[in-house]
Amino acid sequence: MRVLVVEDEAVLAEDMAAGLEAAGFSTKICRDGEEAWFLGDTEVLDAVVLDLGLPKLDGLTVLRRWRSAGRTVPVIVLTARNDWTEQVEGIHSGADDYLTKPVEIEELVARLRAVLRRTHGHAGPILRSGVITLDTERMRLCVNGKYVALTQLEYRLMAFMIHHSGEVLSSAVLRDHVYGDDESREINAIEALIGRLRRKLKVKCIETRRGLGYCLKDDRP
């Protein structure tokens, strides 16, 4: 899952990105409103963490422009502590949730996971697709109730695919959401990663759709 972190305080931005990476997300950082508006308008993102006090273009303006343009990406806004007017204005402008500064990374991760679950129609942290279950809080995947150890990249790929279970996802989309801005990764890196996953899962749940991409299907009889 790919998250854009929009924060002009360099240390805070790096801390949030590091915490999200450790929790299985792919992240990109930008530090001003103009770049944030452009990225949100042109790139495919799973969620955005958006500070309101940004240079060049404030966060509320960025959010309103996205919503006016029909961009539905989930957004968590960062507001000043105890400034309830900012929080209310952010929600009215289209934010899905808010956090007050200073940010606790564990709370950010928890709120982000919850927003993503709601966006994709999941009621709780345990996501299911056929015989596969993914515990997004503990970052544990099971097949038929048996735990399967995954690398960070394998977890990112499975988390994205299970959130989009039943959808055909191109190799380019999977690469962007797993590797982010690592342009050195070729499309065949996804093919190799899916090959490793299939061997670990030992069930025929990831279908190849020739010329289109891959689909995580319901593997129940």
Backbone as a chain_set.jsonl record, in Angstrom:
{"seq": "MRVLVVEDEAVLAEDMAAGLEAAGFSTKICRDGEEAWFLGDTEVLDAVVLDLGLPKLDGLTVLRRWRSAGRTVPVIVLTARNDWTEQVEGIHSGADDYLTKPVEIEELVARLRAVLRRTHGHAGPILRSGVITLDTERMRLCVNGKYVALTQLEYRLMAFMIHHSGEVLSSAVLRDHVYGDDESREINAIEALIGRLRRKLKVKCIETRRGLGYCLKDDRP", "coords": {"N": [[0.847, -1.184, 0.0], [0.602, 2.18, -0.896], [1.684, 5.23, 0.426], [1.437, 8.712, 0.65], [3.318, 11.069, 2.293], [2.884, 14.196, 3.506], [4.563, 16.735, 4.676], [6.249, 19.47, 6.063], [8.173, 19.623, 8.031], [11.212, 18.293, 8.302], [12.401, 16.251, 9.951], [10.185, 15.127, 11.28], [8.723, 14.241, 9.064], [10.453, 12.265, 8.016], [10.526, 10.517, 10.207], [7.839, 9.665, 10.337], [7.601, 8.442, 7.832], [9.482, 6.368, 8.092], [8.328, 4.894, 10.179], [5.951, 4.06, 8.96], [6.96, 2.558, 6.835], [8.105, 0.459, 8.275], [5.799, -0.71, 9.131], [4.849, -1.942, 6.927], [4.128, -0.403, 4.727], [4.592, 1.34, 1.604], [6.271, 4.363, 1.036], [6.181, 7.874, 0.165], [7.64, 11.061, 0.328], [6.723, 14.479, 0.476], [7.192, 18.058, 0.711], [5.837, 20.474, 0.426], [2.824, 22.313, -0.383], [2.141, 22.702, -3.105], [3.564, 20.739, -4.559], [2.418, 18.522, -3.343], [-0.296, 18.726, -4.12], [0.03, 18.34, -6.893], [1.146, 15.718, -6.988], [-0.887, 14.2, -5.792], [-2.789, 14.523, -7.699], [-1.841, 13.298, -9.936], [-0.596, 10.834, -9.458], [-1.03, 7.359, -8.521], [-2.277, 6.604, -5.478], [-2.621, 5.049, -2.252], [-3.261, 6.191, 0.173], [-3.077, 9.329, 2.001], [-1.103, 11.25, 4.2], [-1.54, 14.293, 5.542], [-0.26, 17.341, 6.336], [-1.547, 20.427, 7.604], [-0.408, 22.943, 7.774], [1.37, 24.078, 5.483], [4.072, 25.169, 3.289], [3.8, 27.316, 0.365], [1.27, 26.261, -0.555], [-1.535, 25.812, 1.377], [-2.597, 23.028, 3.451], [-5.425, 22.557, 3.63], [-6.394, 23.811, 1.333], [-5.152, 22.239, -0.618], [-6.426, 19.768, -0.101], [-9.116, 20.413, -0.617], [-8.958, 20.986, -3.344], [-8.27, 18.471, -4.385], [-10.603, 17.002, -3.719], [-12.559, 18.453, -5.11], [-11.778, 17.864, -7.664], [-12.524, 15.29, -7.831], [-10.916, 13.378, -6.634], [-10.599, 10.634, -4.629], [-8.899, 9.549, -2.771], [-8.032, 8.263, 0.436], [-7.537, 10.485, 3.176], [-5.62, 11.514, 5.899], [-5.495, 14.16, 8.055], [-3.101, 16.325, 9.604], [-3.171, 18.185, 12.514], [-2.869, 21.156, 14.614], [-2.378, 20.748, 18.141], [-5.276, 20.61, 20.165], [-6.628, 22.456, 18.587], [-9.58, 22.672, 17.687], [-11.063, 23.824, 15.692], [-9.549, 23.629, 13.339], [-9.598, 20.873, 13.054], [-12.34, 20.325, 12.626], [-12.763, 21.825, 10.294], [-11.071, 20.496, 8.566], [-12.313, 17.945, 8.361], [-14.757, 18.74, 7.217], [-13.785, 19.548, 4.791], [-13.199, 17.249, 3.503], [-11.518, 15.363, 4.66], [-10.644, 12.106, 5.912], [-9.927, 11.359, 8.414], [-8.248, 12.595, 11.377], [-5.2, 13.663, 13.003], [-3.56, 14.895, 15.893], [-0.737, 16.998, 16.431], [2.06, 16.632, 18.758], [2.881, 13.824, 16.675], [2.112, 10.472, 17.332], [3.646, 7.633, 16.276], [2.669, 4.998, 16.371], [-0.081, 5.401, 16.701], [-0.668, 6.735, 14.331], [-0.162, 4.715, 12.43], [-2.134, 2.859, 13.208], [-4.525, 4.323, 12.776], [-4.316, 4.812, 10.056], [-4.403, 2.217, 8.97], [-7.016, 1.571, 9.752], [-8.549, 3.454, 8.297], [-7.978, 2.627, 5.681], [-9.062, 0.041, 5.746], [-11.814, 0.624, 6.047], [-12.236, 2.017, 3.682], [-12.006, 0.011, 1.793], [-14.046, -1.65, 2.457], [-13.826, -3.393, 4.659], [-14.541, -4.688, 7.86], [-12.991, -5.194, 10.12], [-9.612, -5.814, 11.473], [-8.76, -8.248, 10.446], [-8.32, -9.562, 7.389], [-9.819, -11.355, 4.723], [-9.529, -13.716, 2.09], [-10.738, -16.199, 0.45], [-9.036, -19.086, 1.437], [-7.096, -17.669, 2.651], [-5.956, -15.575, 5.241], [-5.275, -12.348, 6.491], [-3.764, -10.686, 9.004], [-3.79, -7.47, 9.693], [-2.923, -5.918, 11.79], [-1.038, -7.386, 13.261], [0.56, -8.096, 11.213], [0.544, -10.638, 9.997], [0.217, -13.508, 8.011], [-1.934, -16.157, 7.141], [-2.557, -19.41, 5.825], [-5.17, -21.551, 5.377], [-5.309, -21.51, 8.135], [-2.685, -21.842, 8.952], [0.37, -20.352, 9.769], [2.304, -18.298, 7.595], [5.471, -17.262, 6.848], [6.512, -14.106, 5.732], [8.518, -11.948, 3.673], [9.244, -8.383, 3.877], [8.62, -7.155, 1.405], [7.043, -9.14, 0.221], [4.913, -9.138, 2.01], [3.899, -6.52, 1.601], [2.993, -6.771, -1.036], [1.006, -8.801, -0.78], [-0.734, -7.548, 1.022], [-1.663, -5.386, -0.483], [-2.884, -6.733, -2.628], [-4.873, -8.243, -1.321], [-6.498, -6.281, -0.31], [-7.548, -5.519, -2.67], [-8.903, -7.713, -3.595], [-10.059, -9.961, -6.053], [-9.88, -8.157, -8.103], [-8.312, -7.355, -11.226], [-4.971, -6.699, -11.463], [-2.462, -4.793, -12.849], [1.005, -5.47, -13.72], [2.537, -3.154, -13.63], [1.075, -1.475, -11.903], [1.193, -2.997, -9.54], [3.971, -2.989, -9.135], [4.432, -0.226, -8.628], [3.039, 0.112, -6.215], [4.302, -1.632, -4.51], [7.106, -1.216, -4.675], [7.322, 1.537, -4.812], [9.012, 4.53, -5.438], [11.271, 3.366, -6.451], [12.923, 3.269, -9.125], [14.621, 1.511, -10.305], [13.595, -0.968, -10.308], [12.416, -3.442, -12.376], [9.601, -4.496, -14.406], [9.598, -7.281, -14.418], [10.418, -7.896, -11.892], [8.191, -8.001, -10.272], [6.952, -10.268, -11.293], [8.784, -12.221, -10.445], [8.547, -11.902, -7.676], [5.882, -12.628, -7.236], [6.068, -15.265, -8.034], [7.631, -16.338, -5.939], [5.848, -15.951, -3.82], [3.72, -17.646, -4.549], [4.919, -20.132, -4.27], [5.3, -20.186, -1.519], [2.681, -19.915, -0.471], [1.302, -22.122, -1.476], [-1.196, -22.644, -2.493], [-3.59, -22.312, -5.118], [-4.176, -19.358, -5.638], [-3.445, -16.924, -6.723], [-4.044, -15.703, -9.723], [-2.872, -15.604, -13.098], [-3.573, -13.269, -15.518], [-3.385, -13.221, -18.751], [-1.668, -10.751, -20.505], [-2.909, -8.808, -19.032], [-2.56, -8.83, -16.18], [-2.502, -9.671, -12.731], [-4.565, -11.534, -10.432], [-6.013, -11.856, -7.273], [-7.815, -14.457, -6.204], [-10.829, -15.932, -4.838], [-10.242, -18.837, -3.189], [-11.742, -20.906, -2.222], [-13.415, -24.1, -2.293]], "CA": [[0.0, 0.0, 0.0], [1.467, 3.345, -1.101], [1.223, 6.37, 1.207], [2.131, 9.985, 0.476], [3.475, 11.83, 3.533], [3.052, 15.609, 3.164], [4.978, 17.377, 5.926], [7.417, 20.3, 5.785], [9.194, 19.405, 9.056], [11.97, 17.18, 7.728], [12.593, 15.155, 10.907], [8.888, 14.477, 11.473], [8.389, 13.534, 7.83], [11.285, 11.055, 7.942], [10.086, 9.602, 11.268], [6.567, 9.063, 9.933], [7.854, 7.537, 6.709], [10.172, 5.184, 8.613], [7.351, 4.107, 10.924], [5.026, 3.444, 8.006], [7.71, 1.514, 6.114], [8.241, -0.681, 9.184], [4.472, -1.312, 9.259], [4.493, -2.614, 5.69], [3.701, 0.52, 3.684], [5.56, 2.027, 0.748], [6.006, 5.779, 1.29], [6.819, 8.955, -0.581], [7.577, 12.296, 1.106], [6.868, 15.794, -0.139], [7.269, 19.029, 1.804], [5.079, 21.706, 0.194], [1.479, 22.072, -0.868], [2.054, 22.647, -4.562], [3.988, 19.41, -4.984], [1.417, 17.568, -2.853], [-1.46, 18.8, -5.001], [0.407, 17.73, -8.17], [1.304, 14.27, -6.831], [-2.195, 13.625, -5.549], [-3.592, 14.642, -8.915], [-1.237, 12.575, -11.06], [-0.094, 9.512, -9.094], [-1.964, 6.452, -7.872], [-1.912, 6.483, -4.075], [-3.604, 4.375, -1.416], [-3.648, 7.102, 1.255], [-2.227, 10.503, 2.185], [-1.001, 11.904, 5.503], [-1.443, 15.667, 5.054], [-0.165, 18.448, 7.287], [-2.316, 21.57, 7.128], [0.428, 24.14, 7.702], [2.403, 23.822, 4.474], [4.479, 26.301, 2.448], [3.346, 27.454, -1.027], [-0.163, 26.02, -0.646], [-1.876, 25.176, 2.648], [-3.15, 21.693, 3.33], [-6.858, 22.566, 3.371], [-6.584, 24.131, -0.084], [-4.774, 21.029, -1.36], [-7.478, 18.773, 0.087], [-10.319, 20.861, -1.34], [-8.724, 20.827, -4.786], [-8.386, 17.047, -4.696], [-12.002, 16.577, -3.654], [-13.27, 19.105, -6.21], [-11.392, 17.168, -8.898], [-13.016, 13.908, -7.766], [-9.93, 12.464, -6.062], [-11.201, 10.033, -3.44], [-7.868, 8.915, -1.946], [-8.207, 8.546, 1.858], [-6.61, 11.497, 3.69], [-5.549, 11.823, 7.325], [-4.87, 15.467, 8.209], [-2.382, 16.615, 10.845], [-3.581, 19.497, 12.994], [-2.261, 21.616, 15.862], [-3.046, 20.193, 19.316], [-6.389, 21.35, 20.773], [-7.256, 23.403, 17.666], [-10.725, 21.914, 17.193], [-11.578, 24.443, 14.471], [-8.818, 23.007, 12.237], [-10.07, 19.5, 12.905], [-13.666, 20.372, 12.016], [-12.626, 22.315, 8.923], [-10.47, 19.418, 7.784], [-13.348, 16.947, 8.08], [-15.7, 19.341, 6.273], [-13.127, 19.689, 3.486], [-13.09, 15.936, 2.873], [-10.578, 14.457, 5.328], [-11.236, 10.884, 6.439], [-9.571, 11.285, 9.84], [-7.238, 13.595, 11.718], [-4.303, 13.428, 14.126], [-2.969, 16.12, 16.413], [0.702, 16.966, 16.694], [3.043, 15.751, 18.107], [2.31, 12.579, 16.173], [2.585, 9.174, 17.821], [3.709, 6.794, 15.082], [1.789, 3.836, 16.529], [-1.452, 5.832, 16.446], [-0.76, 7.016, 12.9], [-0.269, 3.426, 11.742], [-3.438, 2.275, 13.523], [-5.587, 5.09, 12.103], [-4.172, 4.599, 8.614], [-4.931, 0.884, 8.67], [-8.466, 1.614, 9.906], [-9.097, 4.197, 7.16], [-7.865, 1.772, 4.502], [-10.05, -1.036, 5.871], [-13.147, 1.172, 5.756], [-12.286, 2.369, 2.262], [-12.155, -1.201, 0.983], [-15.198, -2.412, 2.914], [-13.501, -4.397, 5.678], [-15.017, -4.236, 9.161], [-11.99, -5.376, 11.168], [-8.226, -5.931, 11.026], [-8.491, -9.54, 9.811], [-8.822, -9.562, 6.014], [-9.933, -12.723, 4.229], [-9.771, -14.01, 0.679], [-10.677, -17.655, 0.372], [-8.383, -19.751, 2.571], [-6.051, -16.773, 3.133], [-6.303, -14.503, 6.173], [-4.181, -11.417, 6.741], [-3.948, -9.86, 10.198], [-3.068, -6.247, 9.366], [-2.331, -5.353, 12.999], [0.143, -8.176, 13.622], [1.282, -8.338, 9.968], [0.673, -12.088, 9.902], [-0.603, -14.142, 6.991], [-2.162, -17.59, 7.338], [-3.246, -20.165, 4.784], [-5.847, -22.647, 6.071], [-5.006, -21.413, 9.558], [-1.265, -22.043, 9.226], [1.162, -19.14, 9.566], [3.289, -18.292, 6.512], [6.403, -16.147, 7.038], [6.704, -13.306, 4.529], [9.43, -10.812, 3.717], [8.522, -7.122, 3.85], [8.077, -6.945, 0.068], [5.956, -10.099, 0.027], [3.777, -8.648, 2.792], [3.339, -5.361, 0.895], [2.262, -7.25, -2.204], [-0.198, -9.499, -0.346], [-1.65, -6.577, 1.625], [-2.301, -4.63, -1.564], [-3.757, -7.612, -3.407], [-6.044, -8.678, -0.562], [-7.386, -5.124, -0.272], [-8.161, -5.445, -3.999], [-9.22, -9.091, -3.955], [-11.0, -10.096, -7.16], [-9.569, -7.195, -9.161], [-7.134, -7.632, -12.042], [-3.993, -5.652, -11.193], [-1.337, -4.891, -13.787], [2.345, -5.536, -13.133], [2.995, -1.784, -13.378], [0.403, -1.01, -10.684], [1.781, -3.725, -8.409], [5.333, -2.478, -8.918], [4.364, 1.099, -8.014], [2.556, 0.034, -4.841], [5.236, -2.42, -3.703], [8.447, -0.644, -4.679], [7.282, 2.994, -4.748], [9.789, 5.29, -6.413], [12.496, 2.66, -6.824], [12.817, 3.126, -10.581], [15.512, 0.461, -10.787], [12.846, -2.223, -10.351], [11.757, -3.713, -13.641], [8.32, -5.191, -14.294], [9.782, -8.701, -14.121], [10.624, -8.066, -10.446], [6.898, -8.405, -9.732], [6.762, -11.667, -11.686], [9.611, -13.042, -9.557], [7.976, -11.81, -6.336], [4.664, -13.446, -7.231], [6.513, -16.654, -8.08], [8.027, -16.727, -4.577], [4.636, -16.026, -3.009], [2.97, -18.857, -4.903], [5.59, -21.291, -3.667], [5.078, -20.155, -0.071], [1.273, -20.085, -0.143], [0.982, -23.503, -1.83], [-2.575, -22.748, -2.965], [-3.726, -21.607, -6.392], [-5.035, -18.201, -5.359], [-3.032, -15.781, -7.548], [-4.204, -16.043, -11.132], [-2.27, -14.756, -14.125], [-4.462, -12.927, -16.623], [-2.435, -12.925, -19.819], [-1.771, -9.431, -21.107], [-3.61, -7.876, -18.145], [-1.92, -8.737, -14.872], [-2.708, -10.743, -11.752], [-5.795, -11.407, -9.654], [-6.137, -12.701, -6.092], [-9.184, -14.97, -6.29], [-11.341, -16.724, -3.73], [-9.775, -20.198, -3.492], [-12.568, -21.932, -1.563], [-14.023, -25.044, -3.239]], "C": [[0.889, 1.244, 0.0], [0.881, 4.584, -0.428], [2.083, 7.588, 0.91], [2.134, 10.723, 1.805], [3.788, 13.275, 3.162], [3.317, 16.375, 4.451], [6.254, 18.17, 5.678], [8.486, 20.211, 6.866], [9.958, 18.133, 8.695], [12.082, 15.99, 8.683], [11.291, 14.397, 11.11], [8.495, 13.673, 10.24], [9.164, 12.217, 7.724], [10.863, 10.039, 8.993], [8.785, 8.901, 10.883], [6.782, 8.062, 8.802], [8.517, 6.248, 7.184], [9.201, 4.282, 9.369], [6.374, 3.393, 10.01], [5.702, 2.338, 7.2], [7.826, 0.264, 6.98], [6.913, -1.422, 9.344], [3.974, -1.899, 7.942], [4.004, -1.73, 4.567], [4.886, 0.968, 2.833], [5.249, 3.514, 0.835], [6.754, 6.692, 0.328], [6.612, 10.23, 0.23], [7.567, 13.499, 0.179], [6.648, 16.846, 0.935], [6.597, 20.366, 1.506], [3.767, 21.386, -0.494], [1.359, 21.952, -2.37], [2.452, 21.273, -5.085], [2.972, 18.356, -4.556], [0.2, 17.549, -3.76], [-1.159, 18.109, -6.333], [0.483, 16.209, -8.043], [-0.045, 13.592, -6.616], [-3.082, 13.629, -6.769], [-3.088, 13.746, -10.036], [-0.79, 11.155, -10.726], [-1.182, 8.676, -8.433], [-1.473, 6.195, -6.448], [-3.008, 5.734, -3.329], [-4.096, 5.268, -0.287], [-2.656, 8.254, 1.32], [-2.267, 10.923, 3.659], [-0.638, 13.358, 5.218], [-1.401, 16.678, 6.191], [-0.938, 19.638, 6.726], [-1.457, 22.821, 6.961], [1.613, 23.942, 6.775], [2.814, 25.101, 3.765], [3.888, 26.192, 1.043], [1.835, 27.284, -1.198], [-0.568, 25.275, 0.624], [-2.628, 23.868, 2.424], [-4.638, 21.65, 3.03], [-7.156, 22.879, 1.909], [-6.253, 22.933, -0.957], [-5.897, 20.001, -1.301], [-8.741, 19.152, -0.693], [-10.153, 20.702, -2.848], [-8.837, 19.37, -5.197], [-9.846, 16.625, -4.736], [-12.822, 17.201, -4.784], [-12.99, 18.424, -7.539], [-11.835, 15.706, -8.897], [-12.023, 12.909, -7.224], [-10.44, 11.943, -4.721], [-10.189, 9.35, -2.523], [-8.102, 9.258, -0.472], [-7.129, 9.502, 2.37], [-6.754, 11.614, 5.203], [-4.831, 13.159, 7.464], [-4.192, 15.57, 9.571], [-2.72, 18.036, 11.269], [-2.825, 19.862, 14.267], [-3.065, 21.065, 17.036], [-4.101, 21.163, 19.848], [-7.009, 22.406, 19.853], [-8.423, 22.691, 16.99], [-11.288, 22.517, 15.908], [-10.875, 23.875, 13.238], [-9.334, 21.606, 11.971], [-11.421, 19.455, 12.201], [-13.57, 20.803, 10.554], [-12.023, 21.249, 8.021], [-11.482, 18.351, 7.408], [-14.344, 17.483, 7.054], [-15.098, 19.455, 4.867], [-12.901, 18.352, 2.801], [-12.086, 14.997, 3.492], [-11.323, 13.242, 5.877], [-10.961, 10.706, 7.922], [-8.564, 12.386, 10.112], [-6.401, 13.123, 12.897], [-3.765, 14.773, 14.596], [-1.478, 15.923, 16.632], [0.964, 17.195, 18.185], [2.461, 14.378, 17.799], [2.95, 11.374, 16.857], [2.512, 8.196, 16.647], [2.763, 5.602, 15.179], [0.332, 4.209, 16.258], [-1.66, 6.137, 14.966], [-0.957, 5.723, 12.123], [-1.658, 2.826, 11.957], [-4.564, 2.997, 12.784], [-5.526, 4.887, 10.583], [-4.719, 3.241, 8.21], [-6.455, 0.878, 8.746], [-9.128, 2.333, 8.727], [-9.068, 3.331, 5.898], [-8.863, 0.617, 4.558], [-11.446, -0.531, 5.501], [-13.289, 1.479, 4.269], [-12.557, 1.156, 1.39], [-13.228, -2.143, 1.529], [-14.919, -3.501, 3.918], [-13.857, -3.859, 7.059], [-13.951, -4.298, 10.252], [-10.605, -5.575, 10.596], [-7.881, -7.242, 10.341], [-9.142, -9.544, 8.434], [-8.793, -10.984, 5.468], [-10.153, -12.748, 2.726], [-9.62, -15.516, 0.514], [-10.051, -18.255, 1.612], [-7.286, -18.884, 3.186], [-6.637, -15.767, 4.111], [-5.063, -13.657, 6.419], [-4.545, -10.561, 7.935], [-3.118, -8.598, 10.0], [-2.459, -5.582, 10.589], [-1.027, -6.066, 13.355], [1.029, -8.47, 12.416], [1.587, -9.83, 9.805], [-0.292, -12.629, 8.852], [-0.714, -15.636, 7.28], [-2.883, -18.174, 6.134], [-3.83, -21.402, 5.446], [-5.467, -22.696, 7.541], [-3.55, -21.57, 9.922], [-0.469, -20.801, 8.844], [2.183, -19.321, 8.443], [4.17, -17.053, 6.686], [6.636, -15.434, 5.716], [7.805, -12.273, 4.745], [8.603, -9.528, 3.664], [7.878, -6.866, 2.487], [6.915, -7.891, -0.226], [4.718, -9.662, 0.793], [3.105, -7.457, 2.096], [2.469, -5.814, -0.277], [0.961, -7.926, -1.79], [-1.204, -8.531, 0.26], [-2.382, -5.799, 0.541], [-3.289, -5.51, -2.325], [-4.997, -8.026, -2.629], [-7.022, -7.521, -0.353], [-8.143, -4.975, -1.601], [-8.51, -6.839, -4.512], [-10.295, -9.137, -5.041], [-10.76, -9.139, -8.309], [-8.338, -7.661, -9.939], [-6.193, -6.44, -11.922], [-2.796, -5.833, -12.121], [-0.01, -4.963, -13.042], [2.858, -4.144, -12.788], [2.368, -1.225, -12.107], [0.999, -1.693, -9.462], [3.184, -3.228, -8.102], [5.303, -1.142, -8.197], [3.97, 1.019, -6.543], [3.487, -0.764, -3.938], [6.584, -1.723, -3.57], [8.468, 0.885, -4.622], [8.103, 3.636, -5.841], [11.117, 4.636, -6.785], [12.438, 2.332, -8.31], [13.714, 2.034, -11.139], [14.787, -0.88, -10.913], [12.132, -2.366, -11.691], [10.444, -4.462, -13.388], [8.512, -6.657, -13.905], [10.112, -8.96, -12.653], [9.327, -8.503, -9.78], [6.614, -9.86, -10.069], [7.541, -12.604, -10.77], [9.033, -13.06, -8.143], [6.71, -12.662, -6.225], [5.024, -14.928, -7.296], [6.916, -17.166, -6.7], [6.807, -16.869, -3.675], [3.85, -17.304, -3.29], [3.593, -20.092, -4.268], [5.36, -21.345, -2.165], [3.625, -20.468, 0.292], [0.784, -21.509, -0.412], [-0.501, -23.715, -2.139], [-2.691, -21.899, -4.232], [-4.687, -20.434, -6.237], [-4.661, -16.975, -6.187], [-3.07, -16.208, -9.005], [-3.43, -15.074, -12.01], [-3.292, -14.524, -15.217], [-3.588, -12.404, -17.753], [-2.705, -11.563, -20.45], [-2.425, -8.395, -20.218], [-2.92, -7.705, -16.796], [-2.237, -9.936, -14.007], [-3.968, -10.463, -10.936], [-5.742, -12.375, -8.469], [-7.588, -13.157, -6.031], [-9.544, -15.758, -5.033], [-11.062, -18.193, -4.038], [-10.607, -21.279, -2.806], [-13.216, -22.838, -2.603], [-15.433, -24.595, -3.623]], "O": [[1.819, 1.348, 0.801], [-0.269, 4.948, -0.675], [3.311, 7.507, 0.917], [1.075, 10.975, 2.381], [4.832, 13.555, 2.573], [2.397, 16.632, 5.227], [7.229, 17.633, 5.152], [9.605, 20.676, 6.651], [9.415, 17.031, 8.773], [11.88, 14.847, 8.274], [11.282, 13.166, 11.114], [7.992, 12.555, 10.356], [8.594, 11.181, 7.383], [10.838, 8.839, 8.721], [8.641, 7.694, 11.076], [6.215, 6.97, 8.814], [8.158, 5.16, 6.733], [9.239, 3.06, 9.226], [6.011, 2.243, 10.261], [5.093, 1.307, 6.916], [7.668, -0.855, 6.49], [6.895, -2.613, 9.654], [2.817, -2.309, 7.841], [3.515, -2.232, 3.555], [6.03, 0.972, 3.288], [4.086, 3.903, 0.722], [7.791, 6.341, -0.234], [5.525, 10.455, 0.762], [8.317, 13.54, -0.796], [6.002, 16.581, 1.948], [6.774, 21.313, 2.272], [3.612, 20.331, -1.108], [0.546, 21.169, -2.861], [1.775, 20.705, -5.943], [2.692, 17.414, -5.298], [-0.285, 16.48, -4.13], [-2.0, 17.373, -6.849], [-0.049, 15.488, -8.887], [-0.314, 12.536, -7.189], [-4.019, 12.837, -6.87], [-3.822, 13.463, -10.983], [-0.622, 10.343, -11.636], [-2.132, 9.21, -7.86], [-0.393, 5.642, -6.241], [-4.176, 5.775, -3.716], [-5.231, 5.12, 0.167], [-1.553, 8.18, 0.778], [-3.33, 10.947, 4.281], [0.449, 13.635, 4.71], [-2.379, 16.852, 6.919], [-0.98, 19.836, 5.512], [-1.741, 23.662, 6.109], [2.726, 23.67, 7.225], [2.01, 26.026, 3.643], [3.522, 25.105, 0.595], [1.194, 28.066, -1.901], [-0.008, 24.22, 0.922], [-3.209, 23.633, 1.365], [-5.083, 20.802, 2.257], [-8.058, 22.29, 1.313], [-6.967, 22.635, -1.915], [-6.279, 19.43, -2.323], [-9.354, 18.308, -1.347], [-11.095, 20.328, -3.547], [-9.426, 19.057, -6.231], [-10.278, 15.964, -5.681], [-13.69, 16.539, -5.352], [-13.839, 18.401, -8.43], [-11.559, 14.969, -9.843], [-12.247, 11.704, -7.333], [-10.682, 12.717, -3.795], [-10.579, 8.645, -1.592], [-8.346, 10.42, -0.148], [-5.953, 9.352, 2.042], [-7.855, 11.788, 5.725], [-3.682, 13.288, 7.04], [-4.644, 14.985, 10.555], [-2.576, 18.977, 10.488], [-2.221, 19.008, 14.915], [-4.286, 20.929, 16.947], [-3.861, 22.365, 19.968], [-7.846, 23.184, 20.309], [-8.294, 22.174, 15.88], [-11.918, 21.814, 15.118], [-11.512, 23.658, 12.208], [-9.49, 21.195, 10.821], [-11.629, 18.65, 11.293], [-14.215, 20.219, 9.684], [-12.41, 21.11, 6.86], [-11.511, 17.899, 6.264], [-14.732, 16.769, 6.13], [-15.826, 19.458, 3.875], [-12.462, 18.31, 1.651], [-11.811, 13.937, 2.931], [-12.489, 13.339, 6.259], [-11.682, 9.983, 8.609], [-8.081, 13.038, 9.185], [-6.838, 12.289, 13.69], [-3.541, 15.678, 13.792], [-1.019, 14.833, 16.971], [0.178, 17.885, 18.834], [1.655, 13.842, 18.56], [4.173, 11.273, 16.947], [1.438, 7.963, 16.093], [2.126, 5.23, 14.193], [-0.408, 3.429, 15.658], [-2.715, 5.829, 14.411], [-1.824, 5.645, 11.253], [-2.285, 2.344, 11.014], [-5.455, 2.355, 12.23], [-6.557, 4.803, 9.916], [-5.427, 3.131, 7.209], [-7.117, 0.26, 7.912], [-10.151, 1.875, 8.216], [-10.035, 3.31, 5.136], [-9.446, 0.252, 3.537], [-12.168, -1.175, 4.74], [-14.337, 1.231, 3.673], [-13.248, 1.25, 0.375], [-13.313, -3.298, 1.112], [-15.697, -4.449, 4.028], [-13.524, -2.723, 7.397], [-14.007, -3.529, 11.212], [-10.419, -5.518, 9.38], [-6.825, -7.352, 9.717], [-10.368, -9.53, 8.321], [-7.849, -11.732, 5.724], [-10.867, -11.914, 2.168], [-8.507, -16.037, 0.448], [-10.486, -17.967, 2.727], [-6.62, -19.305, 4.132], [-7.684, -15.174, 3.85], [-3.951, -14.173, 6.539], [-5.512, -9.8, 7.894], [-1.893, -8.633, 10.121], [-1.558, -4.755, 10.446], [-0.036, -5.426, 13.707], [2.117, -9.025, 12.564], [2.716, -10.228, 9.518], [-1.464, -12.254, 8.813], [0.27, -16.294, 7.617], [-3.713, -17.514, 5.507], [-3.096, -22.214, 6.01], [-5.321, -23.77, 8.124], [-3.198, -21.443, 11.095], [-0.612, -20.267, 7.744], [2.841, -20.357, 8.348], [3.672, -15.927, 6.673], [6.922, -16.069, 4.701], [8.001, -11.785, 5.858], [7.395, -9.579, 3.432], [6.734, -6.416, 2.411], [5.925, -7.498, -0.843], [3.6, -9.795, 0.296], [1.878, -7.399, 2.014], [1.364, -5.313, -0.483], [-0.085, -7.659, -2.383], [-2.406, -8.675, 0.037], [-3.59, -5.581, 0.638], [-4.401, -5.081, -2.63], [-6.073, -8.151, -3.215], [-8.227, -7.739, -0.233], [-9.225, -4.39, -1.654], [-8.424, -7.112, -5.71], [-11.308, -8.443, -4.958], [-11.361, -9.281, -9.374], [-7.436, -8.282, -9.378], [-6.565, -5.31, -12.239], [-2.193, -6.905, -12.166], [0.086, -4.567, -11.88], [3.534, -3.963, -11.775], [3.049, -0.572, -11.316], [1.279, -1.038, -8.457], [3.545, -3.064, -6.937], [6.065, -0.935, -7.253], [4.497, 1.762, -5.715], [3.461, -0.588, -2.72], [7.142, -1.649, -2.475], [9.527, 1.473, -4.404], [7.927, 3.337, -7.022], [11.987, 5.283, -7.368], [11.969, 1.265, -8.707], [13.593, 1.666, -12.307], [15.292, -1.811, -11.54], [11.341, -1.506, -12.081], [10.213, -4.99, -12.3], [7.707, -7.218, -13.161], [10.091, -10.108, -12.208], [9.35, -9.287, -8.831], [6.097, -10.604, -9.236], [7.035, -13.65, -10.364], [9.024, -14.1, -7.485], [6.503, -13.339, -5.218], [4.355, -15.756, -6.677], [6.585, -18.293, -6.33], [6.733, -17.791, -2.863], [3.373, -17.962, -2.365], [2.891, -20.982, -3.789], [5.237, -22.429, -1.596], [3.365, -21.198, 1.249], [-0.044, -22.039, 0.33], [-1.001, -24.837, -2.055], [-1.986, -20.903, -4.396], [-5.847, -20.5, -6.642], [-5.482, -16.07, -6.339], [-2.227, -16.981, -9.461], [-3.339, -13.883, -11.714], [-3.824, -15.479, -15.785], [-3.11, -11.271, -17.706], [-3.823, -11.266, -20.872], [-2.498, -7.223, -20.589], [-2.718, -6.585, -16.327], [-2.244, -11.074, -14.477], [-4.38, -9.315, -10.773], [-5.462, -13.561, -8.638], [-8.49, -12.343, -5.83], [-8.675, -16.188, -4.274], [-11.573, -18.736, -5.017], [-10.22, -22.447, -2.807], [-13.535, -22.376, -3.699], [-16.101, -25.265, -4.411]]}, "num_chains": 1, "name": "protein.A"}
